[in-house]
Amino acid sequence: MKTAIVFVLATIGFYFAIETAWFTYAEYAKPADREGGVGMGVVFIIGPICAVILGAGTAFLFGGKEAPHRVKVAAGLICLLILAALLKTVLGF
């Protein structure tokens, strides 16, 4: 039960963080297609998918004692890689 609660809360939190980062980027960088295909892709496709993956990794890390330590470390590294890829894709770093 604790793992499910952590998963839901982390997914919601990561989704809002991703969307806030996108809207902040779109406001200040003024990309030409901010309300078009790219913006809708971030809001409705990339954001939710990344939030679920990052939420699952967070649930593995902090959800309980079900997973061995090496699985938790692997989940954390995967989360960091996905977050880095998201930042590179959306913000152009």
Gaussian input, Z-matrix of N, CA and C with variables (Angstrom, degrees):
# hf/3-21g

backbone

0 1
 N
 C     1     B1
 C     2     B2     1     A1
 N     3     B3     2     A2     1     D1
 C     4     B4     3     A3     2     D2
 C     5     B5     4     A4     3     D3
 N     6     B6     5     A5     4     D4
 C     7     B7     6     A6     5     D5
 C     8     B8     7     A7     6     D6
 N     9     B9     8     A8     7     D7
 C    10    B10     9     A9     8     D8
 C    11    B11    10    A10     9     D9
 N    12    B12    11    A11    10    D10
 C    13    B13    12    A12    11    D11
 C    14    B14    13    A13    12    D12
 N    15    B15    14    A14    13    D13
 C    16    B16    15    A15    14    D14
 C    17    B17    16    A16    15    D15
 N    18    B18    17    A17    16    D16
 C    19    B19    18    A18    17    D17
 C    20    B20    19    A19    18    D18
 N    21    B21    20    A20    19    D19
 C    22    B22    21    A21    20    D20
 C    23    B23    22    A22    21    D21
 N    24    B24    23    A23    22    D22
 C    25    B25    24    A24    23    D23
 C    26    B26    25    A25    24    D24
 N    27    B27    26    A26    25    D25
 C    28    B28    27    A27    26    D26
 C    29    B29    28    A28    27    D27
 N    30    B30    29    A29    28    D28
 C    31    B31    30    A30    29    D29
 C    32    B32    31    A31    30    D30
 N    33    B33    32    A32    31    D31
 C    34    B34    33    A33    32    D32
 C    35    B35    34    A34    33    D33
 N    36    B36    35    A35    34    D34
 C    37    B37    36    A36    35    D35
 C    38    B38    37    A37    36    D36
 N    39    B39    38    A38    37    D37
 C    40    B40    39    A39    38    D38
 C    41    B41    40    A40    39    D39
 N    42    B42    41    A41    40    D40
 C    43    B43    42    A42    41    D41
 C    44    B44    43    A43    42    D42
 N    45    B45    44    A44    43    D43
 C    46    B46    45    A45    44    D44
 C    47    B47    46    A46    45    D45
 N    48    B48    47    A47    46    D46
 C    49    B49    48    A48    47    D47
 C    50    B50    49    A49    48    D48
 N    51    B51    50    A50    49    D49
 C    52    B52    51    A51    50    D50
 C    53    B53    52    A52    51    D51
 N    54    B54    53    A53    52    D52
 C    55    B55    54    A54    53    D53
 C    56    B56    55    A55    54    D54
 N    57    B57    56    A56    55    D55
 C    58    B58    57    A57    56    D56
 C    59    B59    58    A58    57    D57
 N    60    B60    59    A59    58    D58
 C    61    B61    60    A60    59    D59
 C    62    B62    61    A61    60    D60
 N    63    B63    62    A62    61    D61
 C    64    B64    63    A63    62    D62
 C    65    B65    64    A64    63    D63
 N    66    B66    65    A65    64    D64
 C    67    B67    66    A66    65    D65
 C    68    B68    67    A67    66    D66
 N    69    B69    68    A68    67    D67
 C    70    B70    69    A69    68    D68
 C    71    B71    70    A70    69    D69
 N    72    B72    71    A71    70    D70
 C    73    B73    72    A72    71    D71
 C    74    B74    73    A73    72    D72
 N    75    B75    74    A74    73    D73
 C    76    B76    75    A75    74    D74
 C    77    B77    76    A76    75    D75
 N    78    B78    77    A77    76    D76
 C    79    B79    78    A78    77    D77
 C    80    B80    79    A79    78    D78
 N    81    B81    80    A80    79    D79
 C    82    B82    81    A81    80    D80
 C    83    B83    82    A82    81    D81
 N    84    B84    83    A83    82    D82
 C    85    B85    84    A84    83    D83
 C    86    B86    85    A85    84    D84
 N    87    B87    86    A86    85    D85
 C    88    B88    87    A87    86    D86
 C    89    B89    88    A88    87    D87
 N    90    B90    89    A89    88    D88
 C    91    B91    90    A90    89    D89
 C    92    B92    91    A91    90    D90
 N    93    B93    92    A92    91    D91
 C    94    B94    93    A93    92    D92
 C    95    B95    94    A94    93    D93
 N    96    B96    95    A95    94    D94
 C    97    B97    96    A96    95    D95
 C    98    B98    97    A97    96    D96
 N    99    B99    98    A98    97    D97
 C   100   B100    99    A99    98    D98
 C   101   B101   100   A100    99    D99
 N   102   B102   101   A101   100   D100
 C   103   B103   102   A102   101   D101
 C   104   B104   103   A103   102   D102
 N   105   B105   104   A104   103   D103
 C   106   B106   105   A105   104   D104
 C   107   B107   106   A106   105   D105
 N   108   B108   107   A107   106   D106
 C   109   B109   108   A108   107   D107
 C   110   B110   109   A109   108   D108
 N   111   B111   110   A110   109   D109
 C   112   B112   111   A111   110   D110
 C   113   B113   112   A112   111   D111
 N   114   B114   113   A113   112   D112
 C   115   B115   114   A114   113   D113
 C   116   B116   115   A115   114   D114
 N   117   B117   116   A116   115   D115
 C   118   B118   117   A117   116   D116
 C   119   B119   118   A118   117   D117
 N   120   B120   119   A119   118   D118
 C   121   B121   120   A120   119   D119
 C   122   B122   121   A121   120   D120
 N   123   B123   122   A122   121   D121
 C   124   B124   123   A123   122   D122
 C   125   B125   124   A124   123   D123
 N   126   B126   125   A125   124   D124
 C   127   B127   126   A126   125   D125
 C   128   B128   127   A127   126   D126
 N   129   B129   128   A128   127   D127
 C   130   B130   129   A129   128   D128
 C   131   B131   130   A130   129   D129
 N   132   B132   131   A131   130   D130
 C   133   B133   132   A132   131   D131
 C   134   B134   133   A133   132   D132
 N   135   B135   134   A134   133   D133
 C   136   B136   135   A135   134   D134
 C   137   B137   136   A136   135   D135
 N   138   B138   137   A137   136   D136
 C   139   B139   138   A138   137   D137
 C   140   B140   139   A139   138   D138
 N   141   B141   140   A140   139   D139
 C   142   B142   141   A141   140   D140
 C   143   B143   142   A142   141   D141
 N   144   B144   143   A143   142   D142
 C   145   B145   144   A144   143   D143
 C   146   B146   145   A145   144   D144
 N   147   B147   146   A146   145   D145
 C   148   B148   147   A147   146   D146
 C   149   B149   148   A148   147   D147
 N   150   B150   149   A149   148   D148
 C   151   B151   150   A150   149   D149
 C   152   B152   151   A151   150   D150
 N   153   B153   152   A152   151   D151
 C   154   B154   153   A153   152   D152
 C   155   B155   154   A154   153   D153
 N   156   B156   155   A155   154   D154
 C   157   B157   156   A156   155   D155
 C   158   B158   157   A157   156   D156
 N   159   B159   158   A158   157   D157
 C   160   B160   159   A159   158   D158
 C   161   B161   160   A160   159   D159
 N   162   B162   161   A161   160   D160
 C   163   B163   162   A162   161   D161
 C   164   B164   163   A163   162   D162
 N   165   B165   164   A164   163   D163
 C   166   B166   165   A165   164   D164
 C   167   B167   166   A166   165   D165
 N   168   B168   167   A167   166   D166
 C   169   B169   168   A168   167   D167
 C   170   B170   169   A169   168   D168
 N   171   B171   170   A170   169   D169
 C   172   B172   171   A171   170   D170
 C   173   B173   172   A172   171   D171
 N   174   B174   173   A173   172   D172
 C   175   B175   174   A174   173   D173
 C   176   B176   175   A175   174   D174
 N   177   B177   176   A176   175   D175
 C   178   B178   177   A177   176   D176
 C   179   B179   178   A178   177   D177
 N   180   B180   179   A179   178   D178
 C   181   B181   180   A180   179   D179
 C   182   B182   181   A181   180   D180
 N   183   B183   182   A182   181   D181
 C   184   B184   183   A183   182   D182
 C   185   B185   184   A184   183   D183
 N   186   B186   185   A185   184   D184
 C   187   B187   186   A186   185   D185
 C   188   B188   187   A187   186   D186
 N   189   B189   188   A188   187   D187
 C   190   B190   189   A189   188   D188
 C   191   B191   190   A190   189   D189
 N   192   B192   191   A191   190   D190
 C   193   B193   192   A192   191   D191
 C   194   B194   193   A193   192   D192
 N   195   B195   194   A194   193   D193
 C   196   B196   195   A195   194   D194
 C   197   B197   196   A196   195   D195
 N   198   B198   197   A197   196   D196
 C   199   B199   198   A198   197   D197
 C   200   B200   199   A199   198   D198
 N   201   B201   200   A200   199   D199
 C   202   B202   201   A201   200   D200
 C   203   B203   202   A202   201   D201
 N   204   B204   203   A203   202   D202
 C   205   B205   204   A204   203   D203
 C   206   B206   205   A205   204   D204
 N   207   B207   206   A206   205   D205
 C   208   B208   207   A207   206   D206
 C   209   B209   208   A208   207   D207
 N   210   B210   209   A209   208   D208
 C   211   B211   210   A210   209   D209
 C   212   B212   211   A211   210   D210
 N   213   B213   212   A212   211   D211
 C   214   B214   213   A213   212   D212
 C   215   B215   214   A214   213   D213
 N   216   B216   215   A215   214   D214
 C   217   B217   216   A216   215   D215
 C   218   B218   217   A217   216   D216
 N   219   B219   218   A218   217   D217
 C   220   B220   219   A219   218   D218
 C   221   B221   220   A220   219   D219
 N   222   B222   221   A221   220   D220
 C   223   B223   222   A222   221   D221
 C   224   B224   223   A223   222   D222
 N   225   B225   224   A224   223   D223
 C   226   B226   225   A225   224   D224
 C   227   B227   226   A226   225   D225
 N   228   B228   227   A227   226   D226
 C   229   B229   228   A228   227   D227
 C   230   B230   229   A229   228   D228
 N   231   B231   230   A230   229   D229
 C   232   B232   231   A231   230   D230
 C   233   B233   232   A232   231   D231
 N   234   B234   233   A233   232   D232
 C   235   B235   234   A234   233   D233
 C   236   B236   235   A235   234   D234
 N   237   B237   236   A236   235   D235
 C   238   B238   237   A237   236   D236
 C   239   B239   238   A238   237   D237
 N   240   B240   239   A239   238   D238
 C   241   B241   240   A240   239   D239
 C   242   B242   241   A241   240   D240
 N   243   B243   242   A242   241   D241
 C   244   B244   243   A243   242   D242
 C   245   B245   244   A244   243   D243
 N   246   B246   245   A245   244   D244
 C   247   B247   246   A246   245   D245
 C   248   B248   247   A247   246   D246
 N   249   B249   248   A248   247   D247
 C   250   B250   249   A249   248   D248
 C   251   B251   250   A250   249   D249
 N   252   B252   251   A251   250   D250
 C   253   B253   252   A252   251   D251
 C   254   B254   253   A253   252   D252
 N   255   B255   254   A254   253   D253
 C   256   B256   255   A255   254   D254
 C   257   B257   256   A256   255   D255
 N   258   B258   257   A257   256   D256
 C   259   B259   258   A258   257   D257
 C   260   B260   259   A259   258   D258
 N   261   B261   260   A260   259   D259
 C   262   B262   261   A261   260   D260
 C   263   B263   262   A262   261   D261
 N   264   B264   263   A263   262   D262
 C   265   B265   264   A264   263   D263
 C   266   B266   265   A265   264   D264
 N   267   B267   266   A266   265   D265
 C   268   B268   267   A267   266   D266
 C   269   B269   268   A268   267   D267
 N   270   B270   269   A269   268   D268
 C   271   B271   270   A270   269   D269
 C   272   B272   271   A271   270   D270
 N   273   B273   272   A272   271   D271
 C   274   B274   273   A273   272   D272
 C   275   B275   274   A274   273   D273
 N   276   B276   275   A275   274   D274
 C   277   B277   276   A276   275   D275
 C   278   B278   277   A277   276   D276

   B1=1.4491
   B2=1.5318
   B3=1.3313
   B4=1.4572
   B5=1.5293
   B6=1.3299
   B7=1.4598
   B8=1.5203
   B9=1.3244
   B10=1.4637
   B11=1.5285
   B12=1.3123
   B13=1.4658
   B14=1.5278
   B15=1.3323
   B16=1.4563
   B17=1.5303
   B18=1.3351
   B19=1.4636
   B20=1.5287
   B21=1.3206
   B22=1.4663
   B23=1.5253
   B24=1.3031
   B25=1.4617
   B26=1.5299
   B27=1.3290
   B28=1.4651
   B29=1.5243
   B30=1.3230
   B31=1.4587
   B32=1.5180
   B33=1.3119
   B34=1.4729
   B35=1.5335
   B36=1.3114
   B37=1.4584
   B38=1.5207
   B39=1.3433
   B40=1.4588
   B41=1.5316
   B42=1.3329
   B43=1.4648
   B44=1.5281
   B45=1.3242
   B46=1.4573
   B47=1.5282
   B48=1.3246
   B49=1.4661
   B50=1.5313
   B51=1.3301
   B52=1.4653
   B53=1.5235
   B54=1.3232
   B55=1.4639
   B56=1.5313
   B57=1.3163
   B58=1.4627
   B59=1.5278
   B60=1.3226
   B61=1.4629
   B62=1.5243
   B63=1.3384
   B64=1.4594
   B65=1.5358
   B66=1.3207
   B67=1.4584
   B68=1.5300
   B69=1.3205
   B70=1.4650
   B71=1.5236
   B72=1.3200
   B73=1.4622
   B74=1.5271
   B75=1.3245
   B76=1.4602
   B77=1.5228
   B78=1.3158
   B79=1.4635
   B80=1.5226
   B81=1.3309
   B82=1.4575
   B83=1.5267
   B84=1.3277
   B85=1.4626
   B86=1.5200
   B87=1.3190
   B88=1.4634
   B89=1.5347
   B90=1.3526
   B91=1.4680
   B92=1.5242
   B93=1.3245
   B94=1.4635
   B95=1.5271
   B96=1.3234
   B97=1.4614
   B98=1.5225
   B99=1.3082
   B100=1.4601
   B101=1.5197
   B102=1.3312
   B103=1.4596
   B104=1.5187
   B105=1.3125
   B106=1.4569
   B107=1.5091
   B108=1.3227
   B109=1.4568
   B110=1.5081
   B111=1.3154
   B112=1.4643
   B113=1.5238
   B114=1.3191
   B115=1.4627
   B116=1.5172
   B117=1.3257
   B118=1.4603
   B119=1.5254
   B120=1.3353
   B121=1.4641
   B122=1.5129
   B123=1.3197
   B124=1.4665
   B125=1.5207
   B126=1.3180
   B127=1.4621
   B128=1.5221
   B129=1.3374
   B130=1.4628
   B131=1.5176
   B132=1.3366
   B133=1.4630
   B134=1.5216
   B135=1.3230
   B136=1.4644
   B137=1.5239
   B138=1.3235
   B139=1.4603
   B140=1.5226
   B141=1.3404
   B142=1.4723
   B143=1.5247
   B144=1.3275
   B145=1.4680
   B146=1.5273
   B147=1.3167
   B148=1.4626
   B149=1.5240
   B150=1.3335
   B151=1.4668
   B152=1.5225
   B153=1.3282
   B154=1.4706
   B155=1.5260
   B156=1.3233
   B157=1.4624
   B158=1.5314
   B159=1.3310
   B160=1.4651
   B161=1.5302
   B162=1.3321
   B163=1.4618
   B164=1.5231
   B165=1.3381
   B166=1.4752
   B167=1.5282
   B168=1.3238
   B169=1.4564
   B170=1.5146
   B171=1.3249
   B172=1.4656
   B173=1.5253
   B174=1.3243
   B175=1.4709
   B176=1.5184
   B177=1.3467
   B178=1.4606
   B179=1.5251
   B180=1.3319
   B181=1.4585
   B182=1.5263
   B183=1.3401
   B184=1.4610
   B185=1.5256
   B186=1.3151
   B187=1.4586
   B188=1.5092
   B189=1.2470
   B190=1.4568
   B191=1.5163
   B192=1.2974
   B193=1.4595
   B194=1.5226
   B195=1.3277
   B196=1.4573
   B197=1.5231
   B198=1.3240
   B199=1.4622
   B200=1.5250
   B201=1.3412
   B202=1.4623
   B203=1.5279
   B204=1.3172
   B205=1.4610
   B206=1.5280
   B207=1.3228
   B208=1.4670
   B209=1.5298
   B210=1.3401
   B211=1.4625
   B212=1.5274
   B213=1.3195
   B214=1.4609
   B215=1.5203
   B216=1.3107
   B217=1.4640
   B218=1.5218
   B219=1.3247
   B220=1.4686
   B221=1.5301
   B222=1.3142
   B223=1.4613
   B224=1.5209
   B225=1.3043
   B226=1.4566
   B227=1.5149
   B228=1.3301
   B229=1.4611
   B230=1.5262
   B231=1.3301
   B232=1.4644
   B233=1.5195
   B234=1.3210
   B235=1.4663
   B236=1.5172
   B237=1.3196
   B238=1.4582
   B239=1.5206
   B240=1.3263
   B241=1.4593
   B242=1.5241
   B243=1.3331
   B244=1.4627
   B245=1.5200
   B246=1.3066
   B247=1.4574
   B248=1.5313
   B249=1.3163
   B250=1.4674
   B251=1.5237
   B252=1.3304
   B253=1.4613
   B254=1.5188
   B255=1.3172
   B256=1.4630
   B257=1.5229
   B258=1.3235
   B259=1.4626
   B260=1.5222
   B261=1.3373
   B262=1.4549
   B263=1.5191
   B264=1.3257
   B265=1.4638
   B266=1.5168
   B267=1.3226
   B268=1.4568
   B269=1.5154
   B270=1.3155
   B271=1.4588
   B272=1.5265
   B273=1.3164
   B274=1.4548
   B275=1.5110
   B276=1.3252
   B277=1.4629
   B278=1.5108
   A1=110.81
   A2=116.53
   A3=119.76
   A4=110.76
   A5=116.86
   A6=120.67
   A7=110.93
   A8=117.34
   A9=120.88
   A10=111.27
   A11=116.76
   A12=120.20
   A13=110.26
   A14=117.01
   A15=120.89
   A16=109.95
   A17=117.51
   A18=121.45
   A19=111.31
   A20=117.29
   A21=121.00
   A22=110.97
   A23=117.10
   A24=120.22
   A25=111.91
   A26=117.00
   A27=119.89
   A28=111.00
   A29=117.74
   A30=120.65
   A31=111.16
   A32=116.78
   A33=120.22
   A34=110.04
   A35=116.86
   A36=120.32
   A37=112.51
   A38=117.23
   A39=119.94
   A40=111.00
   A41=118.06
   A42=120.05
   A43=110.49
   A44=116.47
   A45=118.78
   A46=111.87
   A47=117.70
   A48=120.48
   A49=111.00
   A50=116.77
   A51=120.77
   A52=110.47
   A53=116.78
   A54=119.64
   A55=111.42
   A56=117.30
   A57=120.10
   A58=110.30
   A59=116.66
   A60=120.03
   A61=110.66
   A62=117.06
   A63=119.70
   A64=111.22
   A65=117.36
   A66=119.54
   A67=111.40
   A68=117.17
   A69=120.40
   A70=109.93
   A71=116.61
   A72=120.54
   A73=111.07
   A74=116.88
   A75=120.33
   A76=112.03
   A77=117.03
   A78=119.73
   A79=111.81
   A80=117.17
   A81=119.65
   A82=113.45
   A83=118.17
   A84=120.28
   A85=111.50
   A86=117.42
   A87=123.58
   A88=112.34
   A89=117.47
   A90=118.14
   A91=109.47
   A92=116.62
   A93=120.86
   A94=111.85
   A95=117.26
   A96=120.69
   A97=111.69
   A98=117.98
   A99=118.73
   A100=113.02
   A101=120.25
   A102=120.93
   A103=112.27
   A104=117.21
   A105=120.51
   A106=112.82
   A107=115.08
   A108=121.07
   A109=114.27
   A110=117.41
   A111=119.95
   A112=110.46
   A113=117.31
   A114=120.81
   A115=112.36
   A116=116.79
   A117=119.93
   A118=111.01
   A119=116.38
   A120=119.35
   A121=111.95
   A122=116.46
   A123=120.03
   A124=110.30
   A125=117.29
   A126=120.75
   A127=111.91
   A128=117.60
   A129=119.72
   A130=115.55
   A131=119.29
   A132=120.21
   A133=111.47
   A134=117.07
   A135=120.61
   A136=111.25
   A137=117.04
   A138=121.00
   A139=113.74
   A140=118.05
   A141=118.32
   A142=113.94
   A143=117.60
   A144=119.44
   A145=110.31
   A146=116.92
   A147=119.83
   A148=111.66
   A149=116.97
   A150=119.76
   A151=111.11
   A152=117.82
   A153=120.46
   A154=110.55
   A155=117.19
   A156=119.60
   A157=110.60
   A158=116.58
   A159=119.36
   A160=111.13
   A161=117.94
   A162=121.08
   A163=111.82
   A164=116.12
   A165=119.56
   A166=110.56
   A167=116.86
   A168=119.47
   A169=112.16
   A170=116.21
   A171=119.94
   A172=110.76
   A173=117.50
   A174=120.12
   A175=111.18
   A176=116.82
   A177=119.42
   A178=110.87
   A179=116.10
   A180=119.46
   A181=112.87
   A182=116.57
   A183=120.19
   A184=114.27
   A185=117.56
   A186=120.39
   A187=115.35
   A188=118.56
   A189=119.71
   A190=110.92
   A191=116.15
   A192=121.13
   A193=112.06
   A194=118.27
   A195=120.24
   A196=112.90
   A197=116.98
   A198=121.20
   A199=110.64
   A200=116.61
   A201=119.26
   A202=111.01
   A203=115.56
   A204=121.06
   A205=111.73
   A206=118.42
   A207=120.16
   A208=111.81
   A209=117.24
   A210=120.29
   A211=109.77
   A212=116.15
   A213=119.51
   A214=111.15
   A215=117.73
   A216=120.69
   A217=110.37
   A218=116.90
   A219=120.43
   A220=110.75
   A221=117.40
   A222=120.31
   A223=110.89
   A224=117.77
   A225=120.86
   A226=112.45
   A227=116.94
   A228=120.22
   A229=111.49
   A230=117.20
   A231=120.44
   A232=110.13
   A233=117.33
   A234=120.72
   A235=111.64
   A236=117.10
   A237=119.81
   A238=111.85
   A239=117.28
   A240=120.17
   A241=111.78
   A242=116.61
   A243=120.03
   A244=110.52
   A245=117.10
   A246=120.22
   A247=110.86
   A248=117.47
   A249=120.36
   A250=110.91
   A251=117.49
   A252=120.67
   A253=111.09
   A254=116.60
   A255=120.31
   A256=110.65
   A257=116.86
   A258=119.89
   A259=111.49
   A260=116.57
   A261=119.73
   A262=110.62
   A263=117.21
   A264=120.95
   A265=111.48
   A266=116.46
   A267=120.20
   A268=111.58
   A269=116.91
   A270=119.83
   A271=113.55
   A272=117.45
   A273=120.20
   A274=115.14
   A275=118.62
   A276=121.24
   A277=110.15
   D1=-40.73
   D2=179.99
   D3=-63.31
   D4=-38.31
   D5=179.49
   D6=-63.26
   D7=-41.05
   D8=179.79
   D9=-65.39
   D10=-40.54
   D11=179.12
   D12=-65.08
   D13=-43.66
   D14=178.25
   D15=-62.41
   D16=-41.52
   D17=179.34
   D18=-60.75
   D19=-48.11
   D20=-178.29
   D21=-64.18
   D22=-48.34
   D23=-178.55
   D24=-64.73
   D25=-41.32
   D26=179.65
   D27=-67.71
   D28=-39.52
   D29=179.07
   D30=-63.30
   D31=-45.44
   D32=178.55
   D33=-63.57
   D34=-44.47
   D35=-179.93
   D36=-63.04
   D37=-44.80
   D38=178.95
   D39=-66.01
   D40=-37.28
   D41=179.00
   D42=-61.36
   D43=-47.14
   D44=179.40
   D45=-66.34
   D46=-34.31
   D47=177.27
   D48=-66.42
   D49=-42.79
   D50=179.19
   D51=-64.90
   D52=-44.96
   D53=-179.16
   D54=-67.29
   D55=-38.24
   D56=177.46
   D57=-64.09
   D58=-41.22
   D59=177.74
   D60=-63.28
   D61=-41.07
   D62=179.53
   D63=-65.89
   D64=-46.09
   D65=-178.70
   D66=-66.02
   D67=-35.74
   D68=176.94
   D69=-66.03
   D70=-45.32
   D71=177.04
   D72=-60.45
   D73=-45.50
   D74=-178.56
   D75=-65.56
   D76=-31.89
   D77=179.55
   D78=-71.91
   D79=-41.56
   D80=-174.05
   D81=-90.75
   D82=-33.67
   D83=-178.08
   D84=-87.41
   D85=-21.21
   D86=179.23
   D87=51.71
   D88=60.21
   D89=175.70
   D90=-66.09
   D91=150.91
   D92=-175.90
   D93=-64.59
   D94=-27.86
   D95=-173.91
   D96=-112.14
   D97=38.63
   D98=-172.05
   D99=-70.47
   D100=-29.58
   D101=176.57
   D102=-101.66
   D103=2.26
   D104=-177.11
   D105=-92.94
   D106=-139.19
   D107=-174.36
   D108=-63.64
   D109=-40.80
   D110=-178.71
   D111=-67.04
   D112=-45.25
   D113=179.53
   D114=-61.68
   D115=-43.83
   D116=179.34
   D117=-69.20
   D118=-33.39
   D119=176.74
   D120=-64.53
   D121=-40.31
   D122=178.80
   D123=-68.48
   D124=-43.86
   D125=-175.39
   D126=-70.38
   D127=-41.49
   D128=-171.76
   D129=-106.34
   D130=-13.98
   D131=-177.98
   D132=-121.34
   D133=-61.93
   D134=-174.73
   D135=-66.28
   D136=-45.50
   D137=-178.81
   D138=-58.32
   D139=-53.92
   D140=179.96
   D141=-64.11
   D142=-39.04
   D143=-179.41
   D144=-64.49
   D145=-47.60
   D146=179.22
   D147=-64.83
   D148=-36.69
   D149=179.14
   D150=-64.96
   D151=-40.54
   D152=178.86
   D153=-66.34
   D154=-42.79
   D155=-179.84
   D156=-65.67
   D157=-44.52
   D158=178.40
   D159=-67.23
   D160=-35.64
   D161=176.33
   D162=-64.50
   D163=-39.95
   D164=177.79
   D165=-65.31
   D166=-41.40
   D167=177.68
   D168=-63.75
   D169=-39.99
   D170=177.51
   D171=-65.85
   D172=-38.69
   D173=177.45
   D174=-63.24
   D175=-38.20
   D176=175.81
   D177=-64.76
   D178=-40.15
   D179=-176.57
   D180=-71.56
   D181=-43.61
   D182=-171.11
   D183=-117.71
   D184=4.39
   D185=-172.52
   D186=-75.73
   D187=-30.21
   D188=-177.74
   D189=164.15
   D190=-162.21
   D191=-175.80
   D192=-102.47
   D193=16.98
   D194=-177.41
   D195=-70.21
   D196=-37.68
   D197=-174.72
   D198=-93.73
   D199=143.01
   D200=174.94
   D201=-66.84
   D202=164.10
   D203=-175.94
   D204=-60.33
   D205=-41.04
   D206=-177.19
   D207=-66.29
   D208=-30.43
   D209=176.51
   D210=-69.51
   D211=-39.33
   D212=177.91
   D213=-64.85
   D214=-40.77
   D215=178.29
   D216=-65.21
   D217=-42.78
   D218=178.80
   D219=-63.50
   D220=-41.59
   D221=178.54
   D222=-63.68
   D223=-39.66
   D224=177.54
   D225=-64.10
   D226=-41.87
   D227=178.51
   D228=-66.28
   D229=-39.42
   D230=177.39
   D231=-63.19
   D232=-41.59
   D233=177.15
   D234=-60.56
   D235=-42.75
   D236=178.85
   D237=-65.67
   D238=-39.05
   D239=177.88
   D240=-64.91
   D241=-41.25
   D242=178.94
   D243=-66.49
   D244=-41.11
   D245=178.23
   D246=-64.61
   D247=-39.97
   D248=177.45
   D249=-65.32
   D250=-41.28
   D251=178.04
   D252=-65.11
   D253=-38.47
   D254=178.45
   D255=-64.88
   D256=-44.85
   D257=178.52
   D258=-62.26
   D259=-39.90
   D260=179.72
   D261=-67.18
   D262=-41.15
   D263=-176.97
   D264=-70.83
   D265=-50.04
   D266=-172.54
   D267=-79.91
   D268=-47.10
   D269=-173.77
   D270=-95.28
   D271=-10.75
   D272=176.37
   D273=75.48
   D274=26.32
   D275=178.22
   D276=-75.62

